[in-house]
Amino acid sequence: MGADRQFWQRTHRWRAGAVYVKVMPHPPLNRIMHVDDARDIRDVVRLALETLGGFAVESCASGAEALARAPVFRPELVLLDEMMPEMDGPTTFSRLRSVPGMESVPIVFMTAQSAPADITRLKGLGALAVIAEPFDPTTLADQVRAIWGRRSADHRARAGIPS
């Protein structure tokens, strides 16, 4: 193992030219906001994420409710239904971005429209990922953790830090 890699592992710093840059790893995921107009889906997601995943979950029945609760709950990740009445997922997404403190919170769409073109469109809006519905409640927490982990790995890769 090279000296630079050993240095990184001991100090969590990486040498960038002659400047040392401290790169903070993403903290573990704890608070998730889930937005879905379907009560049964909200109940299943809450049960799966709280009971099986150990997350704190704030469930919202609409985009308007999410906009009101986001500043207080301060989610670290948002799971957002794409198709909702009144304010759909993409509109909710863009409005959440204007809420103070929510500008860079990762948002994952949950949708039954999971064709490659749909996934590309949603990621083009800035979504971190897309979870296809129907989903398996027994693996949802692991799926969310994997998405969160990829986010951390992507952050390290962009900073030029070896994994």
C-alpha positions as CSV (number, residue, x, y, z in Angstrom):
1,M,0.0,0.0,0.0
2,G,1.4,3.4,-1.0
3,A,2.3,6.1,1.6
4,D,-0.4,8.4,0.3
5,R,-3.1,5.8,0.7
6,Q,-1.8,5.0,4.2
7,F,-1.9,8.7,5.0
8,W,-5.5,8.9,3.8
9,Q,-6.6,5.9,5.9
10,R,-5.0,7.3,9.1
11,T,-6.2,10.9,8.8
12,H,-9.1,11.0,6.2
13,R,-7.1,13.6,4.3
14,W,-5.9,13.4,0.8
15,R,-3.1,15.3,-0.7
16,A,-4.2,17.5,-3.7
17,G,-1.0,19.0,-5.0
18,A,0.7,20.8,-2.1
19,V,-2.6,21.5,-0.4
20,Y,-4.2,19.1,2.1
21,V,-7.9,19.0,1.8
22,K,-10.1,17.4,4.5
23,V,-13.0,15.6,2.9
24,M,-15.7,14.7,5.3
25,P,-17.5,11.4,4.7
26,H,-21.3,11.6,4.5
27,P,-22.7,10.8,7.9
28,P,-25.0,7.8,8.3
29,L,-28.5,8.3,7.1
30,N,-31.1,8.8,9.8
31,R,-34.0,11.1,8.8
32,I,-36.1,10.3,5.7
33,M,-39.1,12.2,4.4
34,H,-41.5,10.1,2.4
35,V,-44.1,11.9,0.2
36,D,-46.9,9.9,-1.3
37,D,-50.6,10.5,-1.7
38,A,-51.5,6.9,-1.2
39,R,-52.1,6.2,2.5
40,D,-51.4,2.4,2.2
41,I,-48.0,3.1,0.5
42,R,-47.1,5.7,3.2
43,D,-47.9,3.1,5.9
44,V,-45.9,0.3,4.3
45,V,-42.9,2.6,3.6
46,R,-42.9,3.9,7.2
47,L,-43.1,0.4,8.6
48,A,-40.3,-0.9,6.4
49,L,-38.0,2.1,7.0
50,E,-38.7,2.5,10.7
51,T,-39.0,-1.1,11.8
52,L,-36.6,-2.9,9.5
53,G,-34.3,0.0,8.8
54,G,-34.2,2.0,12.1
55,F,-34.7,5.3,10.3
56,A,-36.8,8.3,11.5
57,V,-39.5,8.8,8.9
58,E,-41.7,11.8,8.3
59,S,-44.7,10.8,6.1
60,C,-46.4,13.5,4.0
61,A,-49.6,13.0,2.0
62,S,-48.9,15.8,-0.5
63,G,-46.3,18.1,-2.0
64,A,-47.7,21.0,0.0
65,E,-47.4,19.1,3.2
66,A,-43.8,18.2,2.4
67,L,-43.0,21.9,1.8
68,A,-44.5,22.8,5.2
69,R,-42.8,20.0,7.1
70,A,-39.4,19.9,5.5
71,P,-37.9,23.0,7.3
72,V,-38.9,21.5,10.7
73,F,-38.0,17.8,10.1
74,R,-34.8,18.6,8.1
75,P,-34.6,15.3,6.2
76,E,-31.3,14.0,5.0
77,L,-33.1,12.2,2.1
78,V,-36.5,12.5,0.5
79,L,-38.4,9.7,-1.1
80,L,-40.9,11.3,-3.5
81,D,-43.8,9.8,-5.4
82,E,-43.8,11.0,-9.0
83,M,-47.6,10.9,-9.6
84,M,-49.7,12.8,-7.1
85,P,-52.7,15.0,-7.5
86,E,-52.6,18.8,-7.2
87,M,-48.8,19.0,-7.0
88,D,-46.9,16.1,-8.8
89,G,-43.5,14.8,-7.8
90,P,-41.4,16.9,-10.3
91,T,-43.2,20.1,-9.2
92,T,-42.7,19.2,-5.5
93,F,-39.0,18.4,-6.3
94,S,-38.4,21.9,-7.8
95,R,-40.3,23.6,-4.9
96,L,-38.4,21.7,-2.3
97,R,-35.2,23.0,-3.8
98,S,-36.3,26.5,-3.0
99,V,-36.9,25.7,0.7
100,P,-34.0,26.9,2.9
101,G,-31.9,24.0,3.9
102,M,-33.3,21.7,1.2
103,E,-31.2,23.0,-1.7
104,S,-28.9,20.0,-1.7
105,V,-30.9,17.3,0.1
106,P,-30.9,14.2,-2.1
107,I,-34.3,13.3,-3.5
108,V,-35.2,9.8,-4.8
109,F,-38.3,9.3,-6.9
110,M,-40.5,6.3,-6.3
111,T,-42.6,5.5,-9.4
112,A,-44.4,2.8,-11.3
113,Q,-43.1,4.5,-14.5
114,S,-39.6,2.9,-14.5
115,A,-38.8,2.5,-18.2
116,P,-35.2,3.7,-19.0
117,A,-36.5,6.9,-20.6
118,D,-38.5,7.7,-17.4
119,I,-35.5,7.1,-15.2
120,T,-33.3,9.3,-17.4
121,R,-36.0,12.0,-17.3
122,L,-36.2,11.9,-13.5
123,K,-32.5,11.8,-13.0
124,G,-32.2,14.7,-15.4
125,L,-34.3,16.8,-13.0
126,G,-31.6,16.1,-10.4
127,A,-32.9,13.0,-8.6
128,L,-30.3,10.9,-6.9
129,A,-32.0,7.7,-8.0
130,V,-35.3,6.1,-8.9
131,I,-37.0,3.2,-7.0
132,A,-39.4,1.2,-9.1
133,E,-42.9,0.5,-7.8
134,P,-44.0,-2.0,-6.8
135,F,-41.1,-2.3,-4.4
136,D,-40.3,-5.1,-1.9
137,P,-40.9,-3.7,1.7
138,T,-38.5,-6.2,3.2
139,T,-35.6,-4.9,1.1
140,L,-36.5,-1.2,0.9
141,A,-34.3,-0.1,3.8
142,D,-31.3,-1.9,2.3
143,Q,-32.1,-0.4,-1.1
144,V,-32.2,3.1,0.5
145,R,-28.9,2.5,2.3
146,A,-27.3,1.3,-0.9
147,I,-28.4,4.5,-2.7
148,W,-27.0,6.6,0.2
149,G,-23.7,4.6,0.1
150,R,-23.4,5.2,-3.7
151,R,-23.8,8.9,-3.0
152,S,-20.9,8.8,-0.6
153,A,-18.8,6.8,-3.1
154,D,-19.6,9.3,-5.9
155,H,-18.6,12.1,-3.6
156,R,-15.2,10.5,-2.9
157,A,-14.6,9.7,-6.5
158,R,-15.4,13.4,-7.6
159,A,-12.9,14.5,-4.9
160,G,-10.2,12.1,-6.3
161,I,-10.1,10.1,-3.1
162,P,-9.3,6.4,-3.4
163,S,-11.9,4.0,-2.0
